[in-house]
């Protein structure tokens, strides 16, 4: 319930954009949802085309994207014509399921964790990679894991110091070298430290980069080679960290990083500061990348493992 409460707060602005056009229809009470369908006819206006058009407009405003917004509205319209959506509560429940089902699509299969898991965080500058990794480390500790943070962003001034501050808040050690050092050497040291300390997770903070900056992308490829040489199958995950406030522009970023950096999942930060939370659906549909975590605030505990059903519920 704590997850849902935080997520509902983070999605407040997105929810306002999404539900204002349809007013009380999608914000029906739980009591209405629990009533028999036969009683829902009198609980609000009928599900007509005008209402569905308003809903589609709300989805587009929330950055779900025109194509997917139209698809969701059309699917609900089809059910309405079949007599399945008799009133406000039924529409709300159908909407939640339509969103959740599109976020639960194939690609989320759980695989067995290796004894030592290596996870990279990649993305452009300013999206919150450093703080996000510390928050993931905090979550990992709460699950009984033993993580280490690797400060492989040796280009940005004070990046390692920032990671150390957040690592201390998370209660997780940070492996670093001086500014300007070889990021590959930092990664190597972190893997050796993990083995000597019995750690089972190395979270690697990489320098912010654009996908079209070849020297930095070549450096990332070098980091991948070092990880694979030291730990079979590594990096096991490459999390693309995206700023939710960029909305649909984040999809373009994700597409390029998926191709250039081998991104396997997305972490969406600053969800609490935007009305564009619907971009989650765009990313899932267009790229097939699962959203692994969402940032719902600035504190060390304000990162949550993504849950499609709870996300859809929090939207309304």
N, C-alpha and C positions, 0 to 999 in steps of 0.2 A: 504493500500500500504506500510505502514511502516513495518508491519509484514513481508510482502513478501521480502522487501529489506533486512531486518535483517536476515531472514532465508536464502536468497540467499547467503549472505556473510558467514553465519555460515556453509553452506553446500559446500563452495567452494572446499575444499579438497576432499570431497566425490564426488562432481560433476566431478572433474578432473579425478579421478580414473574411474568413471563410463563412461564418454563420450569420453575420449581420444581414446579408441579402435575404436569408430565409427565416430570420427572426426566430420565433418560438418553435418553428417546425423541427429544427435539429437540436434544440436545447430542451427537449421535452424531459420531464422528470422520470426518475427510475420507476416511480409508481405507475406511470402510463406504460412504460416498457413492459411491466409485469402483468398488465391486464390482457385478457383474451383479445385476439385480433378482431373479433366481432364487435367489441366495445370501442375499438380505436377509431372507428369511423367518425364518431362524434368528438374526438379529442383534438381536432384541428382541421384546417382546410384540406381538401382532397389533394392527392399527389397528381397535379396536372402538369402540362408542358411548361406553363409559365413558371411554376416553382422549380422545375428541373433546369430551366434556362438560368434562373437566378443562382441555383446551386453550381452550375457549370461556370458562371462568371466568378463566383466566389473561389472555386478551385483554381481558376486561372490567376486570380489576384494573389492567391497563396503560393504561386509559382509551381503548381503541379504540372503545368505545361498544357498547351491547347489540345494536343492530340489525346493525352491521357484524361484530361478533364472531360472532353467530349465522350470518350469511351465509358467513363464511370457514369456520367449522366444518362447515356443511352442504355446502359445495362440496367440502371434503376428504372428508367422509363419502360423498358420491356417487362420488367417484373410488375410495374404498376398496371400496365395494360392487361397483364394476366390475372389481375385481381389479388396479387400477393401483398401489396403495400397499401393497406386500408387505414391510413392515418399517420399521425406524426411519429408515434413510437416505432411503428413498423419501418418507416422510412429511415429513421435514425439508426436502427439496428442494421438495416440493409446497407446503409452507407458505411458504417463501421466495418462490416464484413467485406465490403467491396475494397476498401482501402487496405485492410489487413491482408487480404488474400493476395493483393498485388505486391505486398512487401514480403510475403512468405514464399515467393516463387523459388524455383530450383536454384541451387548454388549455396545453400546454407548447411550442407551436410557436415556433421561433426566428425572430425577425424581424431585418432588417438594422438595425444601429445607426445612429442619426443622427450627423452630424459633431460635434454637441454634445448629449450626453444629460443630461437633468435627472431626478434620482431623489429623491423625498421619502421620509422615514421618519416614520411616524405611529404613535400608540399612547398608552396611558395612562402615567402617571408610574411610574417605577421598573422598567420592563421592560428597560432597557439600550439605548435608541435611540442615545445619544451614542457609547458604546463600540462598538456594532455598526457604525455608519457609518464610524468610523475603521478598523475591521477590514475592512470592504468596500473602503475606499480602499486599504488595504494589499494586498488581493488584486488590486485593479485595477492597481496599480503592478507587481505581480509578473507580470501578463499583458501588460505593455508599454503600459498606458494612462497618461494624464496627468490625474489627478483633482484637484479642489478641494473643500474642505469649507466649507459655509455654515452659520454659527452663527445660525440663525433662531429658536432658542429664546431669546428675550430676556426671558422672564418669570422663569424659575427662576434663583435666585441662583447665580452661579458656573458656569452652564451653558456659557458661551462659554469660560471659563478651562479647564474640564474638557475641552472639545473641543480646545482648543489643546494641552493636554498629550498627549492621544491622537493628535492630528494630528502632533505632533513625533515620537512613537514610530513612526507610520506613514510619516513622511517626506513628509507632504502638507500644503500650505499651508491655512490657515484664514482665511476672510473673516468679520469680525465688526464689531460696533459696541458702544457701551456698553450696559449693562443698561437695559432699559426702552425701547430704541429700537424703531422700527417694523420688524417682521420682513420686511415687503415691501421695505423699503430695503436690508436685508441681502441678500435674494435678488437684487435688482437689481444691487447692487455685485458679488456673486459671479459673476453671468452676465457682466458687463462685464469682470471680472478674468479669467475663463476665456477670453474672446475675445482679450484683450490678451496673455495668456500662452500661447496655443495649447493650452489644456486641452480635453479631449474629454468630460469628465464632471464634473458638479456634483452633489454629494451634500448634501442639505438636511436639517439637523437641526431638526425642528419641536418646539414646546412640547408637553409631555404634556397630554392632554385626554381627557375623557370624551365619548362620542358625543352625550350629551344636554345638553351645555353649549353653548348656541347661540352666544354671543359668540366662543368659541374655534373652533367649527366654521365660523362666518362668516369668521373670520380665515384659516382654512385654505383656504376657497373663494377668498379674495382672493389668497392666495399662488398658487393654481392659475391664476387669471386673469393675474397678472403673468408667470408662467412661460410661459403660452400666448402672451401678447402679445410677449414677447421672443424666444421660440424656438418656431417652429411645431411643434405636436404635443406640446409639453411640458405637464405633466410626463409623461415617457415611461413611468415606473414609479412606483407608490406602494406602498412596502413597509410592511406592517403588522407591527410588531415585537411579538411575543408572548412572554411568560414561560412556558416549558414547565411550570414547577411548578404553574401554575394548572390544568393538565389540561383537562377538559371545559369549564370556565368560559371558557377561551380561545376556544372555538368561538363562544360567545355574543358575546364581544367582537369577534371577527372578522366575524361577521354584521352587527353594527351599523356597524362601520367600513367594511365593504365597501359598504354602502348610503350612508353619510354622507360618506365621504371618497374613494370610488372606488378602494379598495385593489385592486391587481393581483397581489399576491403576498405571501407571508408569510416572515418571518425568525423562527425559533424559537430563543430564547436559553435559557441555563441548562439545556440538555438533560442536562448531566452531574450536575445536582443533583436529579433527579427520577426517580420510578418510573413516570411518566405519559407516557413518550415515544410511546405509541400514539396520542396525540392528533393526531399528524401525519396518520393515516389518517382521523380524524373530519373534520379541516379539509378534506382533499382531497375526501372523499365528499360532505359536506354543503354545501360552499361552492364547490367547483370551483376554489379558489384553489391555485395551485402553491406549494410550499415552495421558496424560492430558496436560502436559507442556513440552516445550523444552527450554534448556538454550542456548542462542546464544551469550553470552559474559559475562564479569565479573561485569558489572555495575548493579545497583539496578533495572534498567528498562530492563535488558537484559534477560527476561524470557517471553515467549509467550505461550498463550493457543494454543494447538495443533490443526491444521486444515489440514485434510488429503489432500484436493485438492491443497492447497497452498504448502504443503510439496512436493507433487509430482511435481508440477510446478517448485519449486525451485531446484529440482534435475537436471533439464535440462536447 
